[in-house]
Amino acid sequence: MALKTRVLGAGKFLILSIALVATYLVFAAGAARLALKAREVNVPDLRGHSLNAATLQLDDVGLTLRVDETRRPDAKVPAGHIAGQDPDPATAVRRGRSVRVWISGGARLTKVPELVGETERTAQLRLQQEGLALASTAEIRSTQYPPDVVVAQEPPPNGTGTQVSLLVNRGDRGALYLMPDLIGLAGDRAADVLRAKGFRVAVVGRQPYPGAPAGVVLRQSPQAGFQVAPGEAISLEVSR
């Protein structure tokens, strides 16, 4: 009986010891995870920043900067600023880790094609194909060049750049008129007068308008005061 009691006591002690060890291991693992978690930080977004600003941001969270020697062309990020990074922003990493960054080389300069003599539409398509942007379009009216043809460009042909300005000849369209204010006038009568002057007039819509009789001009394009030449299209919206 005494032996049985001692065996039962030893068994209980063994079970209690195992339970205590298991509890210790669970708490130890949890504490280790918490310690590791406490050492993790989120990577800041460095894109678009200078190297000095990025270094300060990383120092604040216990990370270091590693600059890749390869420069990436990027039209949106100024040259000398960070165009990309690894790990990505908001990634959780351990303190002391380095963040690799790539520096922008700025917009890629492209050789400008010769556009003088091309139609405006063709010049625009060629710019798109070459990855160049249309900076602006200025106009002249001359009989020395065909209408709607590019007569000058900047930068000149074979130069380099990211965008191009064009000078386009609209042609000598003869006398110019100031577009009259047609709002409130009878649409049919206004259209007849304009067509007699050589304009192309179309009624593009009829809208209900309380208090206005049918056929009165509600909207016009071009608006009053704009310069127009015979042959141009004029659109009217009238009441119904």
N, C-alpha and C positions, 0 to 999 in steps of 0.2 A: 504493500500500500504506500509506503514511504517512497519506494522507487518510482511508482506511477506518479506520485505527486511531484517528485523532482523532475520527471520527464515532461509533464504538463507545464511546469514552471519554466523549464528551459525552452519549450516550444513557444510559449507566450513571449518570452524575452527575445527570441529570435524574430518572431513576427513583428514585435515592436521595433526592433533594431532595423529590420528591412524597411518598415514604414518610415522611420526617421531618416534613413539614408535616402529613400525615394523622395521624401519631402525636401530634403536638402538639395538633391539634384535638380528638382523642379524649380526651386527658388534660385538656385545658382544659375540655371539656364536662363530663367527670366531676367535675373540681374545682368547677365552677360548681354542679353538682347537689348535691355534698356541702356546699358553702357555703350553698346555699338550704335544704338539709335541716337543717343545723345551726341555722338561724334559725327553724325551725318548733317549735311547742310544742303540747301537747294542751290544749284548753279544759277547765278544771275544771267540776265540777257545782256550780252556784250556787243551784239550786232549794231553797227553804226557808231560805236564809240571809238575814241582814240586809244592808243596803247596805254598811255598814262592813266586815263580814266578807268580803263578796264583793270589795270593793275591795282588801283585803289579799291575798286569794288571787290576784287577777289581777296585782297588782304583783309578786308572787313569780315569775311566769312571763313578765313583760314585756308584759302586755296591759292595756287600759284598759276602763273601765266606761262604758256609755252607757245612761241610764235613759229608757225610753219613758214619756211622760206619761199614757198610757191605763192605768187600773187594771183588773185582771181580778178578778171575784168568784171566790173559790175557798174551798170549805168545808174543805179539807185544809191550806191554807197560811195561817198567821196574817196578819192585816192588816199591811202595811208590810214584809213579807218577799217574796223573789223567787218569783214563780209560774211564770215561763217565761224562756227565753233563746234567743238566736240568735247564733252557731252552737250546735248541740247539744253536750252534754258529750262529751268524748273526741275531738272533731273536731280534726284537725291544721291549724293556721293559722300564719301568719308572725308573729313578734314585732312588737309595736307596733300590732297590729290592735285595734279596739274590739269588745267583746261587748255586744250589745243585750239588755236585760232588761226584763221587765214585772213590776210590783209587784202583789201580791195586795191586793184590797179587802176580804178576809175573806169569810165566808159571806154569801150573799145573804139579806137579811131579807125574809120573806114575810108578807103579811097573814094573820092567823089567822082561819079561818072559825068560825062559831058551831056548836059541837058539842053543847051542852047540849040534852037531849031526844032525841038520836040514839041508836040502839043502839050498843053497843061496836064491833061489826063495821063498821057504816056509818061511824062516826067514824074508824076505822083506815083505811078505804078513802079517805075524803076527805083525810086527812093525806097519804097516799101521792100522791094526785092533785095536791096543792098543793106537793109537794116538801118537806114537813115531816116531822120524825122524831118518833116517840112516845118521850118521855123516860121516863115511868113511868106505871103504872096502880095507883091505890089503890082500896080497896073499902070499902063500907058495906053494912049489912043493915038495910033499912027497909021499912015498909009504906006510906010516904008517896009512894014513886016506883015506877014499873013496874020489874020486874027487868031486869038487863042493859042499863040505860039510863044514859047519861052525865048526872050531876047537877051537875058543876062542872068547870072547866078552868082551866089556867094556862099561857100568858098568856090573858087574857079575850078574847072575840070582838072582832075589828077591831084587836087589838094586832098587833105585829110580833115575829117571832122565827124561830128555826130548828128548834125542837122544842117539843112540847106535852105537858103532864102531864094525865091524866084521873082523875076520881073517878067510879067506876061503882058503881051500886047492884046488889047481888046478890040483893036481895029477902030477906024474912023466911022462912027455910026451916024454921022451927020448931026443935025440939030438935036439938042437935048431939051427936055421939058421938065418943069416941076410938076410932080404928081398932084393933082387937085384933091381937095377934100370932098369926097362923094357921099359921106355919111348923111343919111336923111333924104337923099335925092332919089328920084325914081330910077330904079336899076336899068330898065329898058332904055330910057332916054339917055342916061349916062353912057351905057354901052354903045349906043349908036354914035354918039359924039366922038368917043374915043376910037372906035373902029374907022370913022371917017378920017382920023389923023394917022391911021396906019398901025394902030395898036391891036394886039390880039387879046380880046376880052372874053372871059368865060365866067358864067355864074356857077360857082362850085358848091353852093349849098343854099337851102331855104329853111329858115328857122322861125318858129313862132315867136312873136314879140308883142306883148300886151300893149294896146294903145296905138300900134303902128299899122297903117294900111298895108295890104299885100304889095310886094314888089319894091319896098323901100330898102336902100342899101344900109346894112348893119355893120359890115366889116369890109375892108379892102386891103389888097396887097399888090404893089407896095403901098405903104402908108403915105399920107399927104406930106408933101415937102421933099420927097425923094426925087432924085434925077432919073428920068426915064427917056428912052429913045424910041422912035417909031420901030415897030416890029417886036417890041418886048411884050411879054405876056402879063396881063393884069387879071387878077381874080377878084370876084365879088361874092359876098354872101348877102342875101336879101331876105326880107320878112315874107311870111306866107299867111 
